Amino acid sequence: MIKLSNAKIGSKLTFISANGGRCIHHRLAEMGLVSGEKIKVLYSTGHGQVIVHIKGSKVAFGHGLAQKIVVREE
């Protein structure tokens, strides 16, 4: 398992969990990111924002939030 902020462009991932409180989990669920959800990394600089494809939509995460998201590589 890795942090979303460390994932490479083009990686196909499965969302596992987020390290944070209830607010973060609620915010991610509103974006469609729930446990077991498949995502693909479209853009990542490694030190800035991460753009992913979730359920047919592009979603951008800031680096701080991307560091709290735990994913598993497919």
C-alpha positions as CSV (number, residue, x, y, z in Angstrom):
1,M,0.0,0.0,0.0
2,I,1.2,3.5,-0.8
3,K,0.0,7.1,-0.4
4,L,-1.7,8.7,-3.3
5,S,0.9,11.4,-3.4
6,N,3.6,8.8,-4.2
7,A,1.6,7.2,-7.1
8,K,3.0,7.5,-10.6
9,I,1.1,8.9,-13.6
10,G,-1.0,6.2,-15.3
11,S,-1.2,4.0,-12.1
12,K,-4.4,2.1,-11.6
13,L,-5.2,2.0,-7.9
14,T,-7.8,0.9,-5.4
15,F,-8.8,3.3,-2.6
16,I,-8.2,1.6,0.8
17,S,-8.6,4.4,3.4
18,A,-7.7,7.9,4.5
19,N,-5.7,8.9,7.5
20,G,-7.8,11.6,9.1
21,G,-11.0,12.5,10.9
22,R,-14.7,12.2,10.0
23,C,-14.5,15.4,8.0
24,I,-12.0,14.0,5.5
25,H,-13.9,10.8,5.1
26,H,-17.1,12.7,4.4
27,R,-15.4,15.0,1.9
28,L,-13.9,12.1,0.0
29,A,-17.2,10.2,0.0
30,E,-18.9,13.3,-1.6
31,M,-16.2,13.1,-4.3
32,G,-17.1,9.4,-5.0
33,L,-14.0,8.1,-3.2
34,V,-15.2,5.2,-1.0
35,S,-13.4,2.0,0.1
36,G,-12.7,-0.3,-2.8
37,E,-13.2,2.4,-5.5
38,K,-11.0,2.1,-8.6
39,I,-9.0,5.2,-9.5
40,K,-6.4,6.1,-12.1
41,V,-3.7,8.8,-11.7
42,L,-3.8,11.3,-14.6
43,Y,-1.3,13.9,-13.3
44,S,1.1,14.0,-10.4
45,T,4.2,16.1,-9.8
46,G,5.2,14.3,-6.6
47,H,5.2,17.6,-4.7
48,G,2.0,19.3,-5.8
49,Q,-1.5,18.4,-6.7
50,V,-2.7,15.0,-7.9
51,I,-5.4,14.6,-10.5
52,V,-7.2,11.3,-10.7
53,H,-10.1,9.7,-12.6
54,I,-12.9,8.5,-10.4
55,K,-16.2,7.2,-11.7
56,G,-15.9,9.1,-15.0
57,S,-14.8,12.4,-13.5
58,K,-11.5,14.2,-13.0
59,V,-10.8,15.1,-9.3
60,A,-7.9,17.1,-8.1
61,F,-6.4,16.7,-4.6
62,G,-3.9,19.0,-3.0
63,H,-0.6,17.4,-1.9
64,G,-1.6,17.5,1.8
65,L,-4.8,15.6,1.2
66,A,-3.1,13.2,-1.2
67,Q,-0.6,12.2,1.5
68,K,-3.5,11.1,3.7
69,I,-5.1,8.8,1.1
70,V,-3.9,5.2,1.2
71,V,-4.2,3.2,-2.0
72,R,-3.2,-0.2,-3.3
73,E,-1.7,-0.6,-6.8
74,E,-3.5,-3.0,-9.2
